């Protein structure tokens, strides 16, 4: 059991992840007071975006050469 954040039911987890997916924007600040599930989801989205961005830039540079 978390000392700060409430334990979520599976339905609440689904709702939290949906909210995170619907509201994430690249480079958005992750509030440390948010539930760990939200922070983790946004962190994964940030990491995936960073990888995709580097790949797109690499592909674009290949086209320019």
PDBQT receptor file of N, H, CA, C and O in Angstrom, charges set to zero:
ATOM      1  N   UNK A   1       0.841  -1.196   0.000  1.00  0.00    +0.000 N 
ATOM      2  CA  UNK A   1       0.000   0.000   0.000  1.00  0.00    +0.000 C 
ATOM      3  C   UNK A   1       0.875   1.246   0.000  1.00  0.00    +0.000 C 
ATOM      4  O   UNK A   1       1.863   1.321   0.731  1.00  0.00    +0.000 OA
ATOM      5  N   UNK A   2       0.518   2.193  -0.800  1.00  0.00    +0.000 N 
ATOM      6  H   UNK A   2      -0.284   2.132  -1.394  1.00  0.00    +0.000 HD
ATOM      7  CA  UNK A   2       1.258   3.442  -0.912  1.00  0.00    +0.000 C 
ATOM      8  C   UNK A   2       0.954   4.347   0.273  1.00  0.00    +0.000 C 
ATOM      9  O   UNK A   2      -0.172   4.380   0.769  1.00  0.00    +0.000 OA
ATOM     10  N   UNK A   3       1.956   5.072   0.718  1.00  0.00    +0.000 N 
ATOM     11  H   UNK A   3       2.871   5.045   0.315  1.00  0.00    +0.000 HD
ATOM     12  CA  UNK A   3       1.748   5.997   1.821  1.00  0.00    +0.000 C 
ATOM     13  C   UNK A   3       1.160   7.319   1.354  1.00  0.00    +0.000 C 
ATOM     14  O   UNK A   3       0.536   8.035   2.138  1.00  0.00    +0.000 OA
ATOM     15  N   UNK A   4       1.354   7.641   0.095  1.00  0.00    +0.000 N 
ATOM     16  H   UNK A   4       1.860   7.060  -0.542  1.00  0.00    +0.000 HD
ATOM     17  CA  UNK A   4       0.888   8.932  -0.421  1.00  0.00    +0.000 C 
ATOM     18  C   UNK A   4      -0.249   8.754  -1.413  1.00  0.00    +0.000 C 
ATOM     19  O   UNK A   4      -1.281   9.417  -1.307  1.00  0.00    +0.000 OA
ATOM     20  N   UNK A   5      -0.067   7.877  -2.356  1.00  0.00    +0.000 N 
ATOM     21  H   UNK A   5       0.772   7.338  -2.442  1.00  0.00    +0.000 HD
ATOM     22  CA  UNK A   5      -1.050   7.714  -3.420  1.00  0.00    +0.000 C 
ATOM     23  C   UNK A   5      -1.954   6.534  -3.122  1.00  0.00    +0.000 C 
ATOM     24  O   UNK A   5      -1.538   5.534  -2.537  1.00  0.00    +0.000 OA
ATOM     25  N   UNK A   6      -3.184   6.675  -3.533  1.00  0.00    +0.000 N 
ATOM     26  H   UNK A   6      -3.522   7.487  -4.008  1.00  0.00    +0.000 HD
ATOM     27  CA  UNK A   6      -4.136   5.596  -3.273  1.00  0.00    +0.000 C 
ATOM     28  C   UNK A   6      -3.886   4.423  -4.207  1.00  0.00    +0.000 C 
ATOM     29  O   UNK A   6      -3.411   4.587  -5.331  1.00  0.00    +0.000 OA
ATOM     30  N   UNK A   7      -4.217   3.242  -3.715  1.00  0.00    +0.000 N 
ATOM     31  H   UNK A   7      -4.603   3.108  -2.802  1.00  0.00    +0.000 HD
ATOM     32  CA  UNK A   7      -4.182   2.060  -4.559  1.00  0.00    +0.000 C 
ATOM     33  C   UNK A   7      -5.356   2.141  -5.522  1.00  0.00    +0.000 C 
ATOM     34  O   UNK A   7      -6.460   2.523  -5.137  1.00  0.00    +0.000 OA
ATOM     35  N   UNK A   8      -5.113   1.784  -6.767  1.00  0.00    +0.000 N 
ATOM     36  H   UNK A   8      -4.216   1.474  -7.080  1.00  0.00    +0.000 HD
ATOM     37  CA  UNK A   8      -6.140   1.886  -7.794  1.00  0.00    +0.000 C 
ATOM     38  C   UNK A   8      -6.741   0.535  -8.098  1.00  0.00    +0.000 C 
ATOM     39  O   UNK A   8      -6.060  -0.490  -8.063  1.00  0.00    +0.000 OA
ATOM     40  N   UNK A   9      -8.021   0.545  -8.395  1.00  0.00    +0.000 N 
ATOM     41  H   UNK A   9      -8.574   1.378  -8.424  1.00  0.00    +0.000 HD
ATOM     42  CA  UNK A   9      -8.665  -0.655  -8.903  1.00  0.00    +0.000 C 
ATOM     43  C   UNK A   9      -8.250  -0.814 -10.362  1.00  0.00    +0.000 C 
ATOM     44  O   UNK A   9      -7.768   0.145 -10.964  1.00  0.00    +0.000 OA
ATOM     45  N   UNK A  10      -8.423  -1.993 -10.944  1.00  0.00    +0.000 N 
ATOM     46  H   UNK A  10      -8.815  -2.773 -10.455  1.00  0.00    +0.000 HD
ATOM     47  CA  UNK A  10      -8.099  -2.149 -12.370  1.00  0.00    +0.000 C 
ATOM     48  C   UNK A  10      -8.855  -1.139 -13.251  1.00  0.00    +0.000 C 
ATOM     49  O   UNK A  10      -8.294  -0.633 -14.223  1.00  0.00    +0.000 OA
ATOM     50  N   UNK A  11     -10.090  -0.850 -12.929  1.00  0.00    +0.000 N 
ATOM     51  H   UNK A  11     -10.546  -1.261 -12.139  1.00  0.00    +0.000 HD
ATOM     52  CA  UNK A  11     -10.855   0.134 -13.713  1.00  0.00    +0.000 C 
ATOM     53  C   UNK A  11     -10.252   1.527 -13.582  1.00  0.00    +0.000 C 
ATOM     54  O   UNK A  11     -10.169   2.263 -14.566  1.00  0.00    +0.000 OA
ATOM     55  N   UNK A  12      -9.830   1.894 -12.372  1.00  0.00    +0.000 N 
ATOM     56  H   UNK A  12      -9.897   1.296 -11.573  1.00  0.00    +0.000 HD
ATOM     57  CA  UNK A  12      -9.202   3.197 -12.168  1.00  0.00    +0.000 C 
ATOM     58  C   UNK A  12      -7.863   3.274 -12.901  1.00  0.00    +0.000 C 
ATOM     59  O   UNK A  12      -7.522   4.308 -13.476  1.00  0.00    +0.000 OA
ATOM     60  N   UNK A  13      -7.107   2.170 -12.876  1.00  0.00    +0.000 N 
ATOM     61  H   UNK A  13      -7.384   1.331 -12.409  1.00  0.00    +0.000 HD
ATOM     62  CA  UNK A  13      -5.843   2.150 -13.618  1.00  0.00    +0.000 C 
ATOM     63  C   UNK A  13      -6.095   2.408 -15.098  1.00  0.00    +0.000 C 
ATOM     64  O   UNK A  13      -5.381   3.188 -15.728  1.00  0.00    +0.000 OA
ATOM     65  N   UNK A  14      -7.097   1.763 -15.642  1.00  0.00    +0.000 N 
ATOM     66  H   UNK A  14      -7.677   1.130 -15.131  1.00  0.00    +0.000 HD
ATOM     67  CA  UNK A  14      -7.456   1.957 -17.053  1.00  0.00    +0.000 C 
ATOM     68  C   UNK A  14      -7.792   3.429 -17.315  1.00  0.00    +0.000 C 
ATOM     69  O   UNK A  14      -7.350   4.003 -18.310  1.00  0.00    +0.000 OA
ATOM     70  N   UNK A  15      -8.569   4.032 -16.425  1.00  0.00    +0.000 N 
ATOM     71  H   UNK A  15      -8.928   3.566 -15.616  1.00  0.00    +0.000 HD
ATOM     72  CA  UNK A  15      -8.940   5.440 -16.579  1.00  0.00    +0.000 C 
ATOM     73  C   UNK A  15      -7.722   6.355 -16.471  1.00  0.00    +0.000 C 
ATOM     74  O   UNK A  15      -7.600   7.312 -17.235  1.00  0.00    +0.000 OA
ATOM     75  N   UNK A  16      -6.817   6.069 -15.528  1.00  0.00    +0.000 N 
ATOM     76  H   UNK A  16      -6.916   5.291 -14.908  1.00  0.00    +0.000 HD
ATOM     77  CA  UNK A  16      -5.619   6.897 -15.376  1.00  0.00    +0.000 C 
ATOM     78  C   UNK A  16      -4.748   6.821 -16.627  1.00  0.00    +0.000 C 
ATOM     79  O   UNK A  16      -4.256   7.842 -17.107  1.00  0.00    +0.000 OA
ATOM     80  N   UNK A  17      -4.559   5.610 -17.154  1.00  0.00    +0.000 N 
ATOM     81  H   UNK A  17      -4.958   4.781 -16.764  1.00  0.00    +0.000 HD
ATOM     82  CA  UNK A  17      -3.734   5.447 -18.360  1.00  0.00    +0.000 C 
ATOM     83  C   UNK A  17      -4.395   6.139 -19.548  1.00  0.00    +0.000 C 
ATOM     84  O   UNK A  17      -3.713   6.777 -20.350  1.00  0.00    +0.000 OA
ATOM     85  N   UNK A  18      -5.709   6.021 -19.666  1.00  0.00    +0.000 N 
ATOM     86  H   UNK A  18      -6.263   5.503 -19.014  1.00  0.00    +0.000 HD
ATOM     87  CA  UNK A  18      -6.419   6.708 -20.757  1.00  0.00    +0.000 C 
ATOM     88  C   UNK A  18      -6.207   8.214 -20.651  1.00  0.00    +0.000 C 
ATOM     89  O   UNK A  18      -5.939   8.881 -21.650  1.00  0.00    +0.000 OA
ATOM     90  N   UNK A  19      -6.331   8.751 -19.421  1.00  0.00    +0.000 N 
ATOM     91  H   UNK A  19      -6.549   8.209 -18.610  1.00  0.00    +0.000 HD
ATOM     92  CA  UNK A  19      -6.122  10.184 -19.232  1.00  0.00    +0.000 C 
ATOM     93  C   UNK A  19      -4.694  10.555 -19.650  1.00  0.00    +0.000 C 
ATOM     94  O   UNK A  19      -4.482  11.550 -20.343  1.00  0.00    +0.000 OA
ATOM     95  N   UNK A  20      -3.734   9.757 -19.228  1.00  0.00    +0.000 N 
ATOM     96  H   UNK A  20      -3.906   8.948 -18.665  1.00  0.00    +0.000 HD
ATOM     97  CA  UNK A  20      -2.336  10.041 -19.557  1.00  0.00    +0.000 C 
ATOM     98  C   UNK A  20      -2.115  10.034 -21.066  1.00  0.00    +0.000 C 
ATOM     99  O   UNK A  20      -1.442  10.915 -21.599  1.00  0.00    +0.000 OA
ATOM    100  N   UNK A  21      -2.680   9.045 -21.754  1.00  0.00    +0.000 N 
ATOM    101  H   UNK A  21      -3.227   8.329 -21.321  1.00  0.00    +0.000 HD
ATOM    102  CA  UNK A  21      -2.535   8.971 -23.213  1.00  0.00    +0.000 C 
ATOM    103  C   UNK A  21      -3.224  10.133 -23.912  1.00  0.00    +0.000 C 
ATOM    104  O   UNK A  21      -2.712  10.649 -24.905  1.00  0.00    +0.000 OA
ATOM    105  N   UNK A  22      -4.366  10.545 -23.410  1.00  0.00    +0.000 N 
ATOM    106  H   UNK A  22      -4.781  10.126 -22.603  1.00  0.00    +0.000 HD
ATOM    107  CA  UNK A  22      -5.123  11.634 -24.031  1.00  0.00    +0.000 C 
ATOM    108  C   UNK A  22      -4.505  13.007 -23.781  1.00  0.00    +0.000 C 
ATOM    109  O   UNK A  22      -4.727  13.934 -24.560  1.00  0.00    +0.000 OA
ATOM    110  N   UNK A  23      -3.735  13.147 -22.709  1.00  0.00    +0.000 N 
ATOM    111  H   UNK A  23      -3.555  12.394 -22.076  1.00  0.00    +0.000 HD
ATOM    112  CA  UNK A  23      -3.261  14.475 -22.309  1.00  0.00    +0.000 C 
ATOM    113  C   UNK A  23      -1.756  14.682 -22.439  1.00  0.00    +0.000 C 
ATOM    114  O   UNK A  23      -1.271  15.787 -22.199  1.00  0.00    +0.000 OA
ATOM    115  N   UNK A  24      -1.009  13.648 -22.812  1.00  0.00    +0.000 N 
ATOM    116  H   UNK A  24      -1.403  12.750 -23.007  1.00  0.00    +0.000 HD
ATOM    117  CA  UNK A  24       0.435  13.781 -22.949  1.00  0.00    +0.000 C 
ATOM    118  C   UNK A  24       0.789  14.632 -24.155  1.00  0.00    +0.000 C 
ATOM    119  O   UNK A  24       0.162  14.544 -25.210  1.00  0.00    +0.000 OA
ATOM    120  N   UNK A  25       1.808  15.457 -23.973  1.00  0.00    +0.000 N 
ATOM    121  H   UNK A  25       2.318  15.529 -23.115  1.00  0.00    +0.000 HD
ATOM    122  CA  UNK A  25       2.389  16.238 -25.069  1.00  0.00    +0.000 C 
ATOM    123  C   UNK A  25       3.906  16.160 -24.914  1.00  0.00    +0.000 C 
ATOM    124  O   UNK A  25       4.410  16.164 -23.791  1.00  0.00    +0.000 OA
ATOM    125  N   UNK A  26       4.631  16.091 -26.012  1.00  0.00    +0.000 N 
ATOM    126  H   UNK A  26       4.221  16.089 -26.924  1.00  0.00    +0.000 HD
ATOM    127  CA  UNK A  26       6.093  16.023 -25.910  1.00  0.00    +0.000 C 
ATOM    128  C   UNK A  26       6.644  17.186 -25.088  1.00  0.00    +0.000 C 
ATOM    129  O   UNK A  26       6.260  18.340 -25.279  1.00  0.00    +0.000 OA
ATOM    130  N   UNK A  27       7.539  16.861 -24.185  1.00  0.00    +0.000 N 
ATOM    131  H   UNK A  27       7.852  15.923 -24.030  1.00  0.00    +0.000 HD
ATOM    132  CA  UNK A  27       8.200  17.890 -23.390  1.00  0.00    +0.000 C 
ATOM    133  C   UNK A  27       7.383  18.446 -22.242  1.00  0.00    +0.000 C 
ATOM    134  O   UNK A  27       7.845  19.348 -21.543  1.00  0.00    +0.000 OA
ATOM    135  N   UNK A  28       6.180  17.931 -22.029  1.00  0.00    +0.000 N 
ATOM    136  H   UNK A  28       5.805  17.199 -22.597  1.00  0.00    +0.000 HD
ATOM    137  CA  UNK A  28       5.351  18.425 -20.932  1.00  0.00    +0.000 C 
ATOM    138  C   UNK A  28       5.984  18.052 -19.595  1.00  0.00    +0.000 C 
ATOM    139  O   UNK A  28       6.587  16.988 -19.455  1.00  0.00    +0.000 OA
ATOM    140  N   UNK A  29       5.841  18.926 -18.636  1.00  0.00    +0.000 N 
ATOM    141  H   UNK A  29       5.351  19.790 -18.750  1.00  0.00    +0.000 HD
ATOM    142  CA  UNK A  29       6.373  18.668 -17.302  1.00  0.00    +0.000 C 
ATOM    143  C   UNK A  29       5.563  17.578 -16.606  1.00  0.00    +0.000 C 
ATOM    144  O   UNK A  29       4.333  17.580 -16.654  1.00  0.00    +0.000 OA
ATOM    145  N   UNK A  30       6.258  16.656 -15.966  1.00  0.00    +0.000 N 
ATOM    146  H   UNK A  30       7.257  16.654 -15.928  1.00  0.00    +0.000 HD
ATOM    147  CA  UNK A  30       5.610  15.620 -15.168  1.00  0.00    +0.000 C 
ATOM    148  C   UNK A  30       5.602  16.105 -13.725  1.00  0.00    +0.000 C 
ATOM    149  O   UNK A  30       6.654  16.303 -13.118  1.00  0.00    +0.000 OA
ATOM    150  N   UNK A  31       4.424  16.291 -13.195  1.00  0.00    +0.000 N 
ATOM    151  H   UNK A  31       3.569  16.130 -13.688  1.00  0.00    +0.000 HD
ATOM    152  CA  UNK A  31       4.263  16.791 -11.828  1.00  0.00    +0.000 C 
ATOM    153  C   UNK A  31       4.602  15.674 -10.834  1.00  0.00    +0.000 C 
ATOM    154  O   UNK A  31       4.001  14.601 -10.890  1.00  0.00    +0.000 OA
ATOM    155  N   UNK A  32       5.553  15.911  -9.926  1.00  0.00    +0.000 N 
ATOM    156  H   UNK A  32       6.041  16.782  -9.880  1.00  0.00    +0.000 HD
ATOM    157  CA  UNK A  32       5.924  14.863  -8.975  1.00  0.00    +0.000 C 
ATOM    158  C   UNK A  32       4.794  14.481  -8.015  1.00  0.00    +0.000 C 
ATOM    159  O   UNK A  32       4.875  13.445  -7.355  1.00  0.00    +0.000 OA
ATOM    160  N   UNK A  33       3.762  15.285  -7.930  1.00  0.00    +0.000 N 
ATOM    161  H   UNK A  33       3.696  16.127  -8.467  1.00  0.00    +0.000 HD
ATOM    162  CA  UNK A  33       2.645  14.957  -7.042  1.00  0.00    +0.000 C 
ATOM    163  C   UNK A  33       1.636  14.016  -7.708  1.00  0.00    +0.000 C 
ATOM    164  O   UNK A  33       0.733  13.508  -7.043  1.00  0.00    +0.000 OA
ATOM    165  N   UNK A  34       1.784  13.783  -9.010  1.00  0.00    +0.000 N 
ATOM    166  H   UNK A  34       2.517  14.195  -9.550  1.00  0.00    +0.000 HD
ATOM    167  CA  UNK A  34       0.865  12.882  -9.708  1.00  0.00    +0.000 C 
ATOM    168  C   UNK A  34       1.064  11.450  -9.248  1.00  0.00    +0.000 C 
ATOM    169  O   UNK A  34       2.124  11.082  -8.743  1.00  0.00    +0.000 OA
ATOM    170  N   UNK A  35       0.043  10.664  -9.430  1.00  0.00    +0.000 N 
ATOM    171  H   UNK A  35      -0.819  10.963  -9.841  1.00  0.00    +0.000 HD
ATOM    172  CA  UNK A  35       0.097   9.244  -9.098  1.00  0.00    +0.000 C 
ATOM    173  C   UNK A  35       1.229   8.596  -9.905  1.00  0.00    +0.000 C 
ATOM    174  O   UNK A  35       1.437   8.944 -11.068  1.00  0.00    +0.000 OA
ATOM    175  N   UNK A  36       1.959   7.656  -9.294  1.00  0.00    +0.000 N 
ATOM    176  H   UNK A  36       1.790   7.373  -8.349  1.00  0.00    +0.000 HD
ATOM    177  CA  UNK A  36       3.067   7.001 -10.016  1.00  0.00    +0.000 C 
ATOM    178  C   UNK A  36       2.649   6.380 -11.355  1.00  0.00    +0.000 C 
ATOM    179  O   UNK A  36       3.455   6.354 -12.285  1.00  0.00    +0.000 OA
ATOM    180  N   UNK A  37       1.442   5.891 -11.474  1.00  0.00    +0.000 N 
ATOM    181  H   UNK A  37       0.787   5.912 -10.718  1.00  0.00    +0.000 HD
ATOM    182  CA  UNK A  37       0.993   5.318 -12.744  1.00  0.00    +0.000 C 
ATOM    183  C   UNK A  37       0.986   6.375 -13.840  1.00  0.00    +0.000 C 
ATOM    184  O   UNK A  37       1.387   6.094 -14.969  1.00  0.00    +0.000 OA
ATOM    185  N   UNK A  38       0.538   7.579 -13.527  1.00  0.00    +0.000 N 
ATOM    186  H   UNK A  38       0.212   7.807 -12.609  1.00  0.00    +0.000 HD
ATOM    187  CA  UNK A  38       0.553   8.661 -14.521  1.00  0.00    +0.000 C 
ATOM    188  C   UNK A  38       1.982   9.035 -14.879  1.00  0.00    +0.000 C 
ATOM    189  O   UNK A  38       2.315   9.177 -16.056  1.00  0.00    +0.000 OA
ATOM    190  N   UNK A  39       2.823   9.194 -13.870  1.00  0.00    +0.000 N 
ATOM    191  H   UNK A  39       2.552   9.078 -12.914  1.00  0.00    +0.000 HD
ATOM    192  CA  UNK A  39       4.218   9.581 -14.140  1.00  0.00    +0.000 C 
ATOM    193  C   UNK A  39       4.923   8.512 -14.966  1.00  0.00    +0.000 C 
ATOM    194  O   UNK A  39       5.678   8.836 -15.883  1.00  0.00    +0.000 OA
ATOM    195  N   UNK A  40       4.687   7.255 -14.653  1.00  0.00    +0.000 N 
ATOM    196  H   UNK A  40       4.074   6.992 -13.908  1.00  0.00    +0.000 HD
ATOM    197  CA  UNK A  40       5.306   6.163 -15.392  1.00  0.00    +0.000 C 
ATOM    198  C   UNK A  40       4.826   6.141 -16.845  1.00  0.00    +0.000 C 
ATOM    199  O   UNK A  40       5.623   5.956 -17.764  1.00  0.00    +0.000 OA
ATOM    200  N   UNK A  41       3.540   6.327 -17.043  1.00  0.00    +0.000 N 
ATOM    201  H   UNK A  41       2.892   6.478 -16.296  1.00  0.00    +0.000 HD
ATOM    202  CA  UNK A  41       2.989   6.320 -18.400  1.00  0.00    +0.000 C 
ATOM    203  C   UNK A  41       3.562   7.462 -19.218  1.00  0.00    +0.000 C 
ATOM    204  O   UNK A  41       3.974   7.257 -20.359  1.00  0.00    +0.000 OA
ATOM    205  N   UNK A  42       3.595   8.666 -18.651  1.00  0.00    +0.000 N 
ATOM    206  H   UNK A  42       3.261   8.833 -17.724  1.00  0.00    +0.000 HD
ATOM    207  CA  UNK A  42       4.167   9.794 -19.381  1.00  0.00    +0.000 C 
ATOM    208  C   UNK A  42       5.653   9.581 -19.621  1.00  0.00    +0.000 C 
ATOM    209  O   UNK A  42       6.165   9.962 -20.674  1.00  0.00    +0.000 OA
ATOM    210  N   UNK A  43       6.358   8.977 -18.663  1.00  0.00    +0.000 N 
ATOM    211  H   UNK A  43       5.942   8.668 -17.808  1.00  0.00    +0.000 HD
ATOM    212  CA  UNK A  43       7.778   8.697 -18.861  1.00  0.00    +0.000 C 
ATOM    213  C   UNK A  43       7.997   7.756 -20.035  1.00  0.00    +0.000 C 
ATOM    214  O   UNK A  43       8.914   7.958 -20.832  1.00  0.00    +0.000 OA
ATOM    215  N   UNK A  44       7.167   6.734 -20.148  1.00  0.00    +0.000 N 
ATOM    216  H   UNK A  44       6.422   6.569 -19.501  1.00  0.00    +0.000 HD
ATOM    217  CA  UNK A  44       7.268   5.809 -21.280  1.00  0.00    +0.000 C 
ATOM    218  C   UNK A  44       6.969   6.523 -22.596  1.00  0.00    +0.000 C 
ATOM    219  O   UNK A  44       7.635   6.281 -23.602  1.00  0.00    +0.000 OA
ATOM    220  N   UNK A  45       5.979   7.392 -22.588  1.00  0.00    +0.000 N 
ATOM    221  H   UNK A  45       5.438   7.588 -21.770  1.00  0.00    +0.000 HD
ATOM    222  CA  UNK A  45       5.655   8.139 -23.811  1.00  0.00    +0.000 C 
ATOM    223  C   UNK A  45       6.808   9.064 -24.192  1.00  0.00    +0.000 C 
ATOM    224  O   UNK A  45       7.153   9.178 -25.368  1.00  0.00    +0.000 OA
ATOM    225  N   UNK A  46       7.403   9.725 -23.196  1.00  0.00    +0.000 N 
ATOM    226  H   UNK A  46       7.122   9.633 -22.241  1.00  0.00    +0.000 HD
ATOM    227  CA  UNK A  46       8.561  10.592 -23.468  1.00  0.00    +0.000 C 
ATOM    228  C   UNK A  46       9.710   9.799 -24.077  1.00  0.00    +0.000 C 
ATOM    229  O   UNK A  46      10.329  10.235 -25.048  1.00  0.00    +0.000 OA
ATOM    230  N   UNK A  47       9.990   8.637 -23.503  1.00  0.00    +0.000 N 
ATOM    231  H   UNK A  47       9.487   8.284 -22.715  1.00  0.00    +0.000 HD
ATOM    232  CA  UNK A  47      11.092   7.805 -24.004  1.00  0.00    +0.000 C 
ATOM    233  C   UNK A  47      10.822   7.344 -25.430  1.00  0.00    +0.000 C 
ATOM    234  O   UNK A  47      11.713   7.402 -26.278  1.00  0.00    +0.000 OA
ATOM    235  N   UNK A  48       9.602   6.887 -25.705  1.00  0.00    +0.000 N 
ATOM    236  H   UNK A  48       8.878   6.840 -25.017  1.00  0.00    +0.000 HD
ATOM    237  CA  UNK A  48       9.252   6.429 -27.052  1.00  0.00    +0.000 C 
ATOM    238  C   UNK A  48       9.325   7.578 -28.055  1.00  0.00    +0.000 C 
ATOM    239  O   UNK A  48       9.794   7.395 -29.178  1.00  0.00    +0.000 OA
ATOM    240  N   UNK A  49       8.866   8.746 -27.655  1.00  0.00    +0.000 N 
ATOM    241  H   UNK A  49       8.485   8.894 -26.742  1.00  0.00    +0.000 HD
ATOM    242  CA  UNK A  49       8.913   9.909 -28.535  1.00  0.00    +0.000 C 
ATOM    243  C   UNK A  49      10.362  10.282 -28.852  1.00  0.00    +0.000 C 
ATOM    244  O   UNK A  49      10.693  10.605 -29.993  1.00  0.00    +0.000 OA
ATOM    245  N   UNK A  50      11.212  10.235 -27.838  1.00  0.00    +0.000 N 
ATOM    246  H   UNK A  50      10.943   9.973 -26.911  1.00  0.00    +0.000 HD
ATOM    247  CA  UNK A  50      12.617  10.587 -28.031  1.00  0.00    +0.000 C 
ATOM    248  C   UNK A  50      13.284   9.643 -29.033  1.00  0.00    +0.000 C 
ATOM    249  O   UNK A  50      14.032  10.084 -29.905  1.00  0.00    +0.000 OA
ATOM    250  N   UNK A  51      13.010   8.357 -28.903  1.00  0.00    +0.000 N 
ATOM    251  H   UNK A  51      12.403   7.999 -28.194  1.00  0.00    +0.000 HD
ATOM    252  CA  UNK A  51      13.564   7.372 -29.841  1.00  0.00    +0.000 C 
ATOM    253  C   UNK A  51      13.044   7.629 -31.255  1.00  0.00    +0.000 C 
ATOM    254  O   UNK A  51      13.818   7.630 -32.213  1.00  0.00    +0.000 OA
ATOM    255  N   UNK A  52      11.741   7.846 -31.384  1.00  0.00    +0.000 N 
ATOM    256  H   UNK A  52      11.113   7.846 -30.606  1.00  0.00    +0.000 HD
ATOM    257  CA  UNK A  52      11.145   8.084 -32.700  1.00  0.00    +0.000 C 
ATOM    258  C   UNK A  52      11.696   9.367 -33.323  1.00  0.00    +0.000 C 
ATOM    259  O   UNK A  52      11.965   9.413 -34.523  1.00  0.00    +0.000 OA
ATOM    260  N   UNK A  53      11.858  10.391 -32.514  1.00  0.00    +0.000 N 
ATOM    261  H   UNK A  53      11.639  10.354 -31.539  1.00  0.00    +0.000 HD
ATOM    262  CA  UNK A  53      12.375  11.668 -33.023  1.00  0.00    +0.000 C 
ATOM    263  C   UNK A  53      13.798  11.503 -33.557  1.00  0.00    +0.000 C 
ATOM    264  O   UNK A  53      14.127  12.013 -34.628  1.00  0.00    +0.000 OA
ATOM    265  N   UNK A  54      14.643  10.783 -32.804  1.00  0.00    +0.000 N 
ATOM    266  H   UNK A  54      14.376  10.368 -31.934  1.00  0.00    +0.000 HD
ATOM    267  CA  UNK A  54      16.022  10.553 -33.277  1.00  0.00    +0.000 C 
ATOM    268  C   UNK A  54      16.026   9.764 -34.578  1.00  0.00    +0.000 C 
ATOM    269  O   UNK A  54      16.823  10.048 -35.472  1.00  0.00    +0.000 OA
ATOM    270  N   UNK A  55      15.147   8.779 -34.692  1.00  0.00    +0.000 N 
ATOM    271  H   UNK A  55      14.500   8.548 -33.966  1.00  0.00    +0.000 HD
ATOM    272  CA  UNK A  55      15.093   7.967 -35.909  1.00  0.00    +0.000 C 
ATOM    273  C   UNK A  55      14.637   8.802 -37.102  1.00  0.00    +0.000 C 
ATOM    274  O   UNK A  55      15.193   8.692 -38.195  1.00  0.00    +0.000 OA
ATOM    275  N   UNK A  56      13.640   9.621 -36.890  1.00  0.00    +0.000 N 
ATOM    276  H   UNK A  56      13.189   9.710 -36.002  1.00  0.00    +0.000 HD
ATOM    277  CA  UNK A  56      13.146  10.490 -37.972  1.00  0.00    +0.000 C 
ATOM    278  C   UNK A  56      14.241  11.449 -38.414  1.00  0.00    +0.000 C 
ATOM    279  O   UNK A  56      14.437  11.662 -39.611  1.00  0.00    +0.000 OA
ATOM    280  N   UNK A  57      14.955  12.029 -37.457  1.00  0.00    +0.000 N 
ATOM    281  H   UNK A  57      14.796  11.857 -36.485  1.00  0.00    +0.000 HD
ATOM    282  CA  UNK A  57      16.033  12.960 -37.812  1.00  0.00    +0.000 C 
ATOM    283  C   UNK A  57      17.136  12.228 -38.576  1.00  0.00    +0.000 C 
ATOM    284  O   UNK A  57      17.687  12.771 -39.533  1.00  0.00    +0.000 OA
ATOM    285  N   UNK A  58      17.462  11.009 -38.165  1.00  0.00    +0.000 N 
ATOM    286  H   UNK A  58      17.014  10.568 -37.388  1.00  0.00    +0.000 HD
ATOM    287  CA  UNK A  58      18.485  10.228 -38.873  1.00  0.00    +0.000 C 
ATOM    288  C   UNK A  58      18.025   9.916 -40.290  1.00  0.00    +0.000 C 
ATOM    289  O   UNK A  58      18.804  10.028 -41.238  1.00  0.00    +0.000 OA
ATOM    290  N   UNK A  59      16.772   9.528 -40.436  1.00  0.00    +0.000 N 
ATOM    291  H   UNK A  59      16.140   9.437 -39.667  1.00  0.00    +0.000 HD
ATOM    292  CA  UNK A  59      16.228   9.250 -41.777  1.00  0.00    +0.000 C 
ATOM    293  C   UNK A  59      16.274  10.492 -42.645  1.00  0.00    +0.000 C 
ATOM    294  O   UNK A  59      16.620  10.414 -43.824  1.00  0.00    +0.000 OA
ATOM    295  N   UNK A  60      15.934  11.622 -42.081  1.00  0.00    +0.000 N 
ATOM    296  H   UNK A  60      15.653  11.686 -41.124  1.00  0.00    +0.000 HD
ATOM    297  CA  UNK A  60      15.928  12.885 -42.829  1.00  0.00    +0.000 C 
ATOM    298  C   UNK A  60      17.340  13.260 -43.272  1.00  0.00    +0.000 C 
ATOM    299  O   UNK A  60      17.542  13.735 -44.390  1.00  0.00    +0.000 OA
ATOM    300  N   UNK A  61      18.317  13.044 -42.385  1.00  0.00    +0.000 N 
ATOM    301  H   UNK A  61      18.153  12.658 -41.477  1.00  0.00    +0.000 HD
ATOM    302  CA  UNK A  61      19.703  13.360 -42.757  1.00  0.00    +0.000 C 
ATOM    303  C   UNK A  61      20.173  12.478 -43.893  1.00  0.00    +0.000 C 
ATOM    304  O   UNK A  61      20.926  12.925 -44.757  1.00  0.00    +0.000 OA
ATOM    305  N   UNK A  62      19.734  11.220 -43.903  1.00  0.00    +0.000 N 
ATOM    306  H   UNK A  62      19.121  10.857 -43.201  1.00  0.00    +0.000 HD
ATOM    307  CA  UNK A  62      20.107  10.319 -45.004  1.00  0.00    +0.000 C 
ATOM    308  C   UNK A  62      19.531  10.829 -46.329  1.00  0.00    +0.000 C 
ATOM    309  O   UNK A  62      20.181  10.715 -47.368  1.00  0.00    +0.000 OA
ATOM    310  N   UNK A  63      18.349  11.376 -46.301  1.00  0.00    +0.000 N 
ATOM    311  H   UNK A  63      17.821  11.468 -45.457  1.00  0.00    +0.000 HD
ATOM    312  CA  UNK A  63      17.726  11.905 -47.501  1.00  0.00    +0.000 C 
ATOM    313  C   UNK A  63      18.477  13.138 -47.997  1.00  0.00    +0.000 C 
ATOM    314  O   UNK A  63      18.569  13.355 -49.205  1.00  0.00    +0.000 OA
ATOM    315  N   UNK A  64      19.009  13.938 -47.096  1.00  0.00    +0.000 N 
ATOM    316  H   UNK A  64      18.934  13.762 -46.115  1.00  0.00    +0.000 HD
ATOM    317  CA  UNK A  64      19.714  15.158 -47.444  1.00  0.00    +0.000 C 
ATOM    318  C   UNK A  64      21.098  14.891 -48.036  1.00  0.00    +0.000 C 
ATOM    319  O   UNK A  64      21.660  15.748 -48.717  1.00  0.00    +0.000 OA
ATOM    320  N   UNK A  65      21.644  13.703 -47.775  1.00  0.00    +0.000 N 
ATOM    321  H   UNK A  65      21.187  13.007 -47.221  1.00  0.00    +0.000 HD
ATOM    322  CA  UNK A  65      23.008  13.417 -48.245  1.00  0.00    +0.000 C 
ATOM    323  C   UNK A  65      23.043  12.977 -49.669  1.00  0.00    +0.000 C 
ATOM    324  O   UNK A  65      24.117  12.701 -50.204  1.00  0.00    +0.000 OA
TER     325      UNK A  65
